[in-house]
Amino acid sequence: MSAEKWEKNEEIQIFREYLRIPSVHPNIDYTACVEFIRRQADSLNLPVDVVYPAVKSKPVVIIKWEGSQPKLPSIILNSHMDVVPVFPEKWTHEPFSADIDEEGRIFARGAQDMKSVGTQYLGAIRLLKADGFQPKRTLYVTFVPDEEIGGIHGMAAFVETDFYKQMNVGFSLDEGGTSASDVHHLFYAERIRWILKLKVGGTAGHGSLLLPDTAGVKFNYVLNKLTEFRESQIQLLKNDQSLSIGDVTTVNLTQLSGGVQSNVVPPLLEAIFDMRLSITLDLVAFERQIRNWCEEAGGGIDIEFPLKEAYVAPTKLDDSNPYWLALKAALDELGLKVKPIVCFAVTDCRFIRQQGTPAIGFSPIVNTAVLIHDHDEFLRADNYLNGIQVYKKIIPSLAEV
């Protein structure tokens, strides 16, 4: 099918319109997103609310499709409106033009992560309403801000509001991961995110001397220990092919600062590490190990955790979870290959799970180059439309639990 034929498809038009809204960090103005979603809700003849759970510039938009038994716990279909920054010079298409080529590839930031999912929900609901379907459970289609910067003013704040509590949520579906194969990755848990900041103090002086207990020597000791631990996780992955990146702990040095000029030994070095901890890791023992390494280095190292998320229990994928059984039944009926994994990053699902509510991340994007946060992010039009059909099967299955 040529690009011209894809362009005439109503669902593709809606998707591309959403992609053209530059809801890109930093300092996003969500006004255009809210207006777009309001128009979509009107076209579906569904009510829409806009809530500001934390900051006036950070809206949560909620479309409601009331169920025939509204007192039952509801279903959330969640997506986020924000996208990560772009480097336009690295793109072959303007990042917010939503250009479509002769192969049907739609190029735009957010094509995979995750504006596609938000409008696919709506496309599926459009088909279901046209078929006369009435959900038993109330469905909420939520569009949240700031997921890409931690969700603190988005879903994290929203789940604490009275509005959310009145929604009586029983289950949430959210983003999964793009797959380069025909296997769909399904997230039932997420690693625990910690940010470690070390302020390493030491002897200062002239750069020509061999001074004792310098910040550089102390930092080198701790860095080596963390690197050895990192290497142990690499070996775990190599030795057990059943594991994925979400099953191990990652440690990466992301920021390093200190010093004034080349011939002055600095009194202080600061380092920041991004850590994504396995849900099987003993968190108390791991923190104790870090503190012990800092003492072994010679002391004088201040340890801070600018971010230190707590353990959140995984969503159960067994007979005790009727929502999982319903989702699995729909996926099996569609004949889809599915691999449940621990999400290697973090999504808004963790805030839902913290409330004791099961949540699963799922994406219908398969057989596609994984370009999440990358240059020339794209999604094929046929893949997008197929995703609508997938959600058309999943949504009724969940709504009828």
N, C-alpha and C positions, 0 to 999 in steps of 0.2 A: 504494500500500500504506500502511495506517495505521501510526501509531507502535506500536500494540499488536501488530500482526503482526510488525514488525521486532524487537520486544522478545523474541519467542518463538524467534527464530533463534539456534541454538547459537553460531555464529561471532560474531554480533553481541554476544551475552552475554559471550563471552570478551573481545572487544575492549573493551567497556565496563567490565568488571571491571578490566582493566589501566589504563584511563584514570582510574579512580577512585583509583588509588594516587598520592598527591601527592608524587611524586619531583621536587620543585621546588627550585631553588637559592634561597638558599644553604643549606649544612649539611644535605644530604640524608641520610636514613636509608634505605638500599637494602634493608633486611630484607624488607619486604613484596614488593618486586619479585622478590627471590630466591625467596621462598616461592611466589609466583605462577608463576614460570617452572619451578620444580621440579614443581609440580602439572601443568603443561602437558606436561612431559617424561614424567611418569608416565602421563598419559593416552595418550601416543603410544608408550608402552613403549620409550622411548629413555633411555640413560644421560645423566646430567648431572654436570658438575664445576663447582666454584666456586673461582676462583683470585683471590688478592689480590696483584697484581703490584707494588704500591708502598706502599699504605696499607691498614691492616686494615679501614677503613670503606668502601673502594672496591672492590667485587667485580666480577669478570668472570665471567659465567655462560655455560657452554658446553654445548650439547646436541649429542650426536654420533649421526649415523646412518651406521654403518659401511658402506663399499662392498664390493662383491664382489671388487674388486681393491684392497685397502687400501694397497698399496705405491705406487699412483699418487699424484701430488700431489693434495691435497684442495681442496675448495671451501668458502669461508667465506660465509655469509649473515649480514651484520652489521647491527646496529641499536644505538642507544643508549637507555638507560633514563631518563636525566635530561631535564628540560624547563626552560625559562626561566621567570623570575618572572612573576607576573600582577598586574594591577590590578583586583581584583574589582569595584570600583565602575564600571568601564568595560564590564563584561560584562552581557548580558541573561540569562545562565544562570550558575549557580555553576560556576566553572572546573573543578572536579574532580567534578562530579555526573554527567557523561556523559549529560545530558538529551538526549532524542530528540524532535523535533517531528513534526507531521503530514506534513511533507515528507520525513521520514527523515533529517534533518540531526542528526548527533551532535555536540554542543557540548562541548569539553573541551580544556584545554591538552595538547598532544601528539597531537591527532587527526591533524594533518598532519605534524608534526615531533616524533618519527617513530615513536611507539608503534604506529601502524597497520601499518607495514612489518614490525615484529617479529612481530606476531600473524598477519599475512598469510602470512609464511613458514610458520608453524606450521599454519595452515589448509590451505595447499597440500600440506604434507607429510602431513597427515591424509588428504586425498583420494588422494594418491599411494599411501600405505600401504593404503588401502581397495581400491585397484585392483590391489594386488599388485606394485607397482613396487619394484625393488631397484636402487639406484644402483650404478654401476660405481666411481665415485670416492666416497670418504668425504665426507659433508657435515657441516659444523659450523655450527650456528646460534649465533652469539655475541651476547650482550647486554652492552654495556660501559657504564661510568659516565663522567660528566664531559665528554662531548663538547662540551657547550655552554659549557664554560669552558676549552677548549683541549685536553682529552684527555690531559694530562700524566700523570695518575695512572690513566688508563684505557688506551686502545689504545696510546698512545705507550710506556707501560711494559710492556704485555702483549707486544708484539712482541719485546721483549728477553728474555723468559723462556724457560726450557728447555721449558716446557709448549707454548708457541707453536711453537718450533723443531721439536718432535716431531710437530706437526700436519702438517708438510710441505705448506704451503699453496702451491697453484699459481695460485689466482685468488680474488678477493674481490668480492662484490657488496654495495653499501651504499646509502645514501640518495641520491635524486635530488632534483629540485625540483618542487613543485606547479606545475601549468600551468593557466592560465585558458582556454586553447584546447584543441583536440583533439590537439595536438602534445606528445609526451613529451620532456622535457629529460633528456638523458643526459650525465653528467659524466665526461669522460675525463682531466681535469686540473684543477688548482686554482691560483688565484693565490697568490703568495708573500706571507705576512703579515709586515709589519714594524711595530713600534711605535717611533716617534721621540720622544725627550724632549729638549727644549732647555732649558738653564738659562742665561738671558740676563742677564749682569751689566752694570752701567752706573753712571754717576754718580748719586749720591743727593743730595737737598737739598730746599729749599723749593719747594712747588708753584707759586709765583708767578714763578719764574725760568725763563729759557731756557738750561738747563744743557746742556753738550755731552755727546755719547755716552751718552745715557740708555738704560736697558734698553728702554723703550717704543719709542724711535726705532729701535733695532737690531732689536727683534722685529718691528716694522712692516715693515722692509725684507725680512726673511726670509719673513714671512707673505705679502707681496705676490708674492715670487718663487714660493713654493709655490702660491699661488692662480693665478698665470699658468700654471704647469704644469698645474694641475687643469683650467683652462679649455681648455687644448690637448687634453686627453683628452675633454672634452665635445664639442669640435668634431670630433674623430675619429669619435665615435659619430654625430654629425649628418651627417657627410659620407659615411659608408659604412654603408648600411643592413644590410649583411651582418654587421656586428659586433654583439656583445652586450656587456653590462657586464663580463663576464669576460675580454674581449679587451683592455681598457684598464686603466690604473692609476688607482686612486682615492686621493685624499689628503683627509683630513678632520680639522680641528682639533676635538678632543673634550674637552680639559681645559685650563684656563688659570687660573693662580693667581699671587698676589704682592701686595705692597703692604700697608700697615697702616692708613692713613687717607687721606682725599681730598686733603689739602694737603701730603703727603709724597711726593716722587719716590722710588720704591723702588730699592734697590740690586740687586734680583734679580726677574726674572719667570720663571716656569716654564710651559712649554707641552708638551702631548702630542698627537701626531698619529697617527691610525689610517691605515695605508697598506696597500693590497692591490695588489701589483705584478704586472703582466702577465708571463706566462711568456716573452714575447719581449723584455722590457726588459733592457738591459745593466745589471746590478746594480752592478757596480764603477763604471761611469761615473755612474750615478744617485747613488750615495753621494758620489762625488767632487764632483758638482755641488752637493749639499746643503752639504758642507763649504766649498766655494768661496763660496757665498752667505753663509754665516756669517762668513767672513773679510771679504767685501766690506761687510758690515754694520758692520764696525769691530772684529771680534774680541771676545774675552772671552765667547764663547758655548761652553759645554760641551755636547757632543753625546753622547747615550747612546741605546742601542737595547735597551730592556727585553725586546723580542722581535725576533729577526732570523732568520726561517726561511730555510733554504737552498733553492735551486732543486731541484725534484723533477721528473724527466722524466715527461712525459705517458704514459698507457697508449696503446699503438699500436692504431689501429683500421684494420688492414689484414690481408693474408693471412698475415703473420708471427705473428699472434695467434689461435690456434685457439679460444680462449675467446670472443673477440669474434665470430668467425665463427659459433659456436654460438649466442650470444646474439642476433645479428642474424637468424639463420635462424628462431629462435623468434618474434621480434618481427615478422618478415615474414609468417610463417605466420598470426599473429594479425591481420595487417592493420593494425598500429599505425603511426602517423606518429611518427617519431623524429628529433630534432635534436641531434646531439652538440655540446656546448658546454663551455667552460671554466667551472667552478663559480665563481660570483662571490664566494663566501665560502670557508670551509674545512670539510672533513669529515674523519672518521677514515681515509678512503681514502689520505690523504697519508702516513700512517705505514706502511701496507701497501706503497705504491709505493716508499718509502724503502728497503724491504728488497729491491727489485728485482722485486717481484711485481705483475703487472697487477691493476688494480682499477678498477671502474666503478661510478658512482653512478646509480641508476635508481629512479624512482617511478612507480607506475601511476595516480597521482592526476592526472586531467585534467578539463577543463571545470569547474573549481572555483575560486572566488575564492581568491587567494593570501593566506592569513592566518597564515603562519609567523611566530611571535613576536608576533602581533597579538592584539587583543581579539576575543572571540567566534569563536575558531578552531573550525572544524567540518569534518566529512567526512560526505558522504551515505552512508547504509547501502548503497545499491545500488553506489556507486562502490567502497566497501570490499570488498564481496563479489566484484565484478568483478576487483579486484586479486588476490584469491586465485586466481582462474582464470588470470590472467596469469602469476603465479608458478608455477602448476601446469604451465604450458607451458615456462617458462624453466628451472626447476630441473632437470628431466630432461635438457634439452638440454645444460646445462653439465656435469651429472654424467656424461654419456656421452662427453664429449670424449676 
